[in-house]
Amino acid sequence: MKKQLIWAIGLSMAFCACKKESTPHNQTPAETGGTKGVKRYAVGFNLSGFTKETKGISSDKLSTNAALTDAIKFLSYYAYTGNKDSLKLVKNIYQKSTDAGFGTITDSLAAGHYTIFFVGSTSSNYYVTNAFLNLVDGTYHPALGYKNNENITDTFLQKLEFDVTGAGTQNIVLKRIVGQITYKLLDVLPADVSRVEVTIGNAAPLYDMVDGGVAFDGTHGSGWDDRIQTFTVNSGDKGKANVEFSTYVWPFSYFSTSIRAYNSTDVLIGHTNPDDSQSLSISENTQYILSGYLFKQAPSSFGITVDSKWNTPQNSTF
């Protein structure tokens, strides 16, 4: 009987929350001549039965022993071999929350050392690409991004390094790797407002899956394009105050943001621009609440509150 190596890895979720190409869901590189015919071992990853901590998120709706689908709707498993600065993808498994057995991943791997990444998201629009570290050396890291930079959603990740040598069990904690910016309009929304548009300067598009934080891709140069995101105003929010609009970003120091409101004929009816010296330094699993007045009936000003329950609020003005 062939000897099999069984890995059972239970994932917990904590909420504290030389080529460049993208890897579509479920696409795995073909075997190379060096791996064909190599004996492989069964490996298993069980993501069910995990616990969550409420300290990392502002909502009380997340409790211990909650279902995996309460937090993420899409899950990916990426298995790599090689040096951390030139990892080679050998397997990619993708799951949706509607799939039977969501949260249970099985694979077969040859004996050796592996770097595994688990990615969970509320959106299916994410992808993995290679961000160059050094163009001369050809070194790179796997980097996580979204097909449209403005469509970043709640995202979780964990990296696991292990050797396939024998049976064993490991528990893994998925952690939130994004920050959230919430725009809270204190004044009453006019009846003719149609949409709110926010601009985030120097919006980093990729997350370094190996080292964490923003992926500094050597092919891009310095700085990134601004990110413009549009929010449609619901009819039920018109005439109300304290309406909020939220967006997710990678942890980084962003240039000051601007906020503009338009009516249905695209006429600008309210706007404010933070002082250029007040950049937003975003941390993982932290919510930044920008609150203030946007329209003419009150002074155009905003204050910044930091909340990481998604941690303790901090205030600043610009």
C-alpha positions as CSV (number, residue, x, y, z in Angstrom):
1,M,0.0,0.0,0.0
2,K,1.4,3.4,-0.9
3,K,2.3,5.6,2.0
4,Q,0.2,8.7,2.2
5,L,0.8,11.9,4.0
6,I,-2.3,13.5,5.3
7,W,-2.3,17.1,6.3
8,A,-5.4,18.4,8.2
9,I,-5.2,22.1,8.7
10,G,-8.0,23.8,10.5
11,L,-8.3,27.5,9.7
12,S,-9.4,30.1,12.2
13,M,-10.3,33.6,11.2
14,A,-9.3,36.6,13.4
15,F,-10.5,40.1,12.8
16,C,-7.9,42.4,14.3
17,A,-10.3,41.1,10.4
18,C,10.9,36.9,-13.6
19,K,7.6,37.4,-15.4
20,K,4.7,39.4,-14.6
21,E,1.3,37.7,-15.2
22,S,-1.9,37.3,-13.3
23,T,-3.3,34.0,-12.2
24,P,-7.0,33.5,-12.9
25,H,-9.1,31.5,-10.6
26,N,-8.6,27.7,-10.9
27,Q,-5.7,28.1,-13.3
28,T,-2.7,26.0,-12.4
29,P,0.6,25.9,-14.3
30,A,1.3,22.7,-16.2
31,E,3.7,20.3,-14.7
32,T,7.3,20.7,-15.7
33,G,9.5,17.8,-16.7
34,G,11.1,17.9,-13.3
35,T,7.8,17.1,-11.5
36,K,6.2,14.6,-13.8
37,G,6.0,11.1,-12.3
38,V,7.1,12.3,-8.9
39,K,5.4,10.6,-6.0
40,R,2.7,12.8,-4.5
41,Y,1.0,12.8,-1.1
42,A,-2.5,13.7,-0.2
43,V,-2.8,17.0,1.7
44,G,-6.0,18.4,3.3
45,F,-7.0,21.9,4.5
46,N,-10.2,22.2,6.6
47,L,-11.5,25.7,7.0
48,S,-14.6,24.9,8.8
49,G,-15.2,25.1,12.6
50,F,-13.1,28.2,13.1
51,T,-13.7,31.0,15.6
52,K,-13.8,34.7,15.2
53,E,-12.8,37.6,17.5
54,T,-15.0,40.6,17.6
55,K,-12.1,42.9,18.8
56,G,-11.0,43.5,15.2
57,I,-14.2,44.7,13.8
58,S,-16.7,47.4,14.7
59,S,-19.8,45.3,14.3
60,D,-21.2,43.1,17.1
61,K,-22.8,40.8,14.6
62,L,-19.6,38.7,14.4
63,S,-19.5,36.2,17.2
64,T,-17.4,33.2,18.0
65,N,-18.1,30.0,16.1
66,A,-19.7,31.9,13.3
67,A,-20.0,30.3,9.8
68,L,-17.2,30.8,7.3
69,T,-19.7,32.3,4.9
70,D,-20.5,35.1,7.3
71,A,-17.1,36.6,6.5
72,I,-16.1,35.6,3.0
73,K,-17.9,34.4,-0.1
74,F,-14.8,33.4,-2.1
75,L,-11.7,31.4,-1.1
76,S,-8.5,30.7,-3.0
77,Y,-5.6,28.4,-2.2
78,Y,-2.2,29.0,-3.8
79,A,0.7,26.5,-3.4
80,Y,4.2,27.6,-4.3
81,T,7.7,26.2,-4.3
82,G,11.1,27.8,-4.4
83,N,12.8,30.8,-2.9
84,K,10.5,33.5,-1.5
85,D,11.8,36.1,-4.0
86,S,11.1,33.8,-7.0
87,L,8.2,31.5,-6.0
88,K,6.8,29.1,-8.6
89,L,3.1,28.4,-8.5
90,V,2.3,24.7,-8.6
91,K,-1.4,24.7,-7.6
92,N,-4.4,27.0,-7.4
93,I,-7.8,26.0,-6.0
94,Y,-10.8,28.3,-6.0
95,Q,-14.1,28.0,-4.1
96,K,-17.4,29.9,-3.9
97,S,-19.5,29.9,-0.7
98,T,-22.3,28.2,-2.7
99,D,-20.0,25.2,-3.5
100,A,-20.6,22.0,-1.7
101,G,-17.8,21.6,0.8
102,F,-16.9,25.2,0.9
103,G,-13.9,25.6,3.2
104,T,-12.5,22.1,2.7
105,I,-9.5,22.0,0.4
106,T,-7.7,18.8,-0.7
107,D,-4.6,18.6,-2.8
108,S,-1.7,16.2,-3.6
109,L,1.9,17.5,-3.3
110,A,5.3,15.9,-3.7
111,A,7.6,15.9,-0.7
112,G,9.4,19.2,-0.2
113,H,9.0,22.7,1.1
114,Y,6.0,24.8,0.2
115,T,4.7,28.3,0.7
116,I,0.9,28.3,0.8
117,F,-1.4,31.4,0.6
118,F,-5.0,31.4,1.6
119,V,-7.1,34.3,0.3
120,G,-10.6,35.1,1.4
121,S,-12.8,37.9,0.0
122,T,-16.4,39.1,-0.3
123,S,-15.8,39.6,-4.0
124,S,-14.6,37.3,-6.8
125,N,-12.7,40.2,-8.6
126,Y,-9.4,39.5,-7.0
127,Y,-6.4,38.1,-8.8
128,V,-2.7,37.2,-8.1
129,T,0.2,38.5,-10.2
130,N,3.9,38.9,-9.8
131,A,5.3,42.3,-8.6
132,F,9.0,42.7,-9.4
133,L,11.4,43.5,-6.6
134,N,14.5,44.0,-8.8
135,L,14.3,44.1,-12.6
136,V,18.0,43.2,-12.9
137,D,17.9,40.2,-10.7
138,G,14.4,39.2,-11.9
139,T,13.1,38.7,-8.3
140,Y,9.5,39.1,-7.5
141,H,6.7,38.4,-5.0
142,P,3.2,37.2,-5.6
143,A,0.9,40.2,-5.2
144,L,-2.8,40.4,-4.6
145,G,-5.0,42.9,-6.5
146,Y,-8.5,43.5,-7.8
147,K,-9.5,43.7,-11.5
148,N,-10.6,47.3,-10.9
149,N,-8.7,49.1,-8.2
150,E,-11.8,50.9,-7.0
151,N,-13.5,47.5,-6.3
152,I,-11.3,46.4,-3.4
153,T,-13.5,44.6,-0.9
154,D,-13.1,43.1,2.6
155,T,-10.1,40.8,2.2
156,F,-8.3,38.2,4.3
157,L,-5.0,36.4,3.9
158,Q,-2.6,34.0,5.6
159,K,0.7,32.6,4.5
160,L,1.9,29.2,5.6
161,E,5.3,27.6,5.1
162,F,5.6,23.9,5.7
163,D,7.5,20.8,4.7
164,V,5.6,17.8,3.4
165,T,7.5,15.1,5.4
166,G,4.9,13.3,7.5
167,A,1.4,13.4,8.9
168,G,0.5,16.5,10.9
169,T,-2.2,19.0,11.8
170,Q,-1.9,22.8,11.9
171,N,-4.3,25.6,12.8
172,I,-4.2,28.7,10.6
173,V,-5.6,32.2,11.3
174,L,-6.8,34.3,8.4
175,K,-6.3,38.0,9.0
176,R,-7.9,41.1,7.5
177,I,-5.3,42.8,5.3
178,V,-7.3,45.9,4.3
179,G,-8.2,49.2,6.0
180,Q,-11.5,50.9,5.5
181,I,-12.3,54.6,4.8
182,T,-15.8,55.7,5.7
183,Y,-17.1,59.1,4.7
184,K,-19.8,60.4,7.0
185,L,-21.8,63.4,5.8
186,L,-23.1,65.3,8.8
187,D,-25.3,67.6,6.8
188,V,-28.7,66.7,5.3
189,L,-28.4,65.3,1.8
190,P,-30.2,67.5,-0.7
191,A,-33.1,66.1,-2.6
192,D,-31.4,66.5,-5.9
193,V,-28.1,64.7,-5.0
194,S,-27.5,61.8,-7.3
195,R,-24.0,60.5,-6.5
196,V,-21.0,61.1,-4.3
197,E,-17.5,60.8,-5.8
198,V,-14.3,60.4,-3.7
199,T,-10.8,60.5,-4.9
200,I,-7.9,58.9,-3.1
201,G,-4.5,60.1,-4.1
202,N,-1.6,57.7,-4.8
203,A,-3.8,54.7,-4.5
204,A,-1.7,51.6,-4.3
205,P,-3.2,48.8,-6.4
206,L,-1.4,45.6,-5.1
207,Y,-0.7,43.9,-1.8
208,D,2.6,42.0,-1.2
209,M,1.6,38.5,-0.2
210,V,5.1,37.5,1.0
211,D,6.1,40.5,3.1
212,G,2.7,42.2,3.7
213,G,1.8,45.8,2.9
214,V,1.8,47.5,-0.4
215,A,3.7,45.8,-3.3
216,F,6.2,48.2,-4.8
217,D,6.5,47.0,-8.3
218,G,9.8,47.9,-10.0
219,T,8.1,48.1,-13.4
220,H,5.8,50.9,-12.4
221,G,8.1,53.7,-11.2
222,S,7.2,56.1,-8.4
223,G,3.7,56.7,-7.2
224,W,0.4,55.4,-8.4
225,D,-2.6,56.9,-10.1
226,D,-5.4,58.4,-8.1
227,R,-8.4,56.2,-7.4
228,I,-11.8,57.6,-8.1
229,Q,-14.8,55.8,-6.6
230,T,-18.4,56.7,-7.2
231,F,-21.3,56.0,-4.8
232,T,-24.9,56.2,-5.9
233,V,-27.1,57.9,-3.4
234,N,-30.1,55.8,-2.4
235,S,-33.4,57.6,-2.6
236,G,-34.1,56.7,1.0
237,D,-31.0,58.6,2.1
238,K,-32.0,61.9,0.5
239,G,-33.1,64.4,3.1
240,K,-31.1,62.6,5.9
241,A,-28.0,63.5,7.8
242,N,-25.1,61.2,8.9
243,V,-25.2,59.2,5.7
244,E,-22.1,57.0,5.3
245,F,-20.1,55.7,2.3
246,S,-17.3,53.2,2.8
247,T,-14.4,51.9,0.7
248,Y,-11.5,49.4,1.3
249,V,-7.8,50.2,0.7
250,W,-4.5,48.5,1.1
251,P,-2.4,49.6,4.2
252,F,-0.4,52.6,3.0
253,S,0.0,56.4,3.3
254,Y,-2.4,57.9,0.8
255,F,-2.4,61.5,-0.4
256,S,-5.3,63.6,0.8
257,T,-8.7,62.7,-0.4
258,S,-11.4,64.8,-2.1
259,I,-15.1,64.5,-1.8
260,R,-17.6,65.7,-4.4
261,A,-21.4,65.4,-4.8
262,Y,-23.3,65.7,-8.1
263,N,-27.0,66.0,-9.1
264,S,-28.7,63.9,-11.8
265,T,-27.5,66.3,-14.5
266,D,-23.8,66.0,-13.4
267,V,-23.7,69.5,-11.8
268,L,-21.3,69.7,-8.9
269,I,-23.4,70.7,-5.8
270,G,-20.9,70.1,-3.0
271,H,-17.2,69.4,-2.5
272,T,-14.3,69.6,-0.1
273,N,-10.6,69.0,-0.4
274,P,-8.5,68.1,2.6
275,D,-5.2,69.9,3.2
276,D,-2.4,68.4,1.2
277,S,-0.3,68.0,4.3
278,Q,-2.8,65.7,5.9
279,S,-2.3,62.3,4.3
280,L,-4.1,59.2,5.4
281,S,-1.8,56.6,6.9
282,I,-3.9,53.4,6.7
283,S,-3.2,50.3,8.8
284,E,-4.6,46.8,8.3
285,N,-7.9,46.1,10.0
286,T,-8.5,49.8,10.9
287,Q,-11.5,51.9,10.0
288,Y,-11.0,55.6,9.3
289,I,-14.1,57.7,9.6
290,L,-14.0,61.1,7.8
291,S,-16.9,63.1,9.1
292,G,-18.0,66.6,8.3
293,Y,-20.2,68.9,6.2
294,L,-20.1,68.9,2.4
295,F,-23.0,71.2,1.3
296,K,-23.5,74.9,1.4
297,Q,-25.9,75.0,4.4
298,A,-22.9,74.3,6.7
299,P,-19.2,75.0,6.8
300,S,-17.3,72.7,4.4
301,S,-15.1,70.8,6.8
302,F,-14.2,67.3,7.8
303,G,-12.7,65.5,10.8
304,I,-11.0,62.1,10.8
305,T,-11.8,59.4,13.3
306,V,-9.9,56.2,13.5
307,D,-11.7,53.1,14.7
308,S,-10.2,49.6,14.7
309,K,-12.9,47.5,16.2
310,W,-12.2,47.5,13.1
311,N,-9.0,49.5,17.3
312,T,-9.5,52.6,19.5
313,P,-10.8,55.8,17.8
314,Q,-8.4,58.7,17.2
315,N,-9.3,62.1,15.9
316,S,-7.6,64.6,13.7
317,T,-8.7,67.5,11.5
318,F,-7.7,68.8,8.1
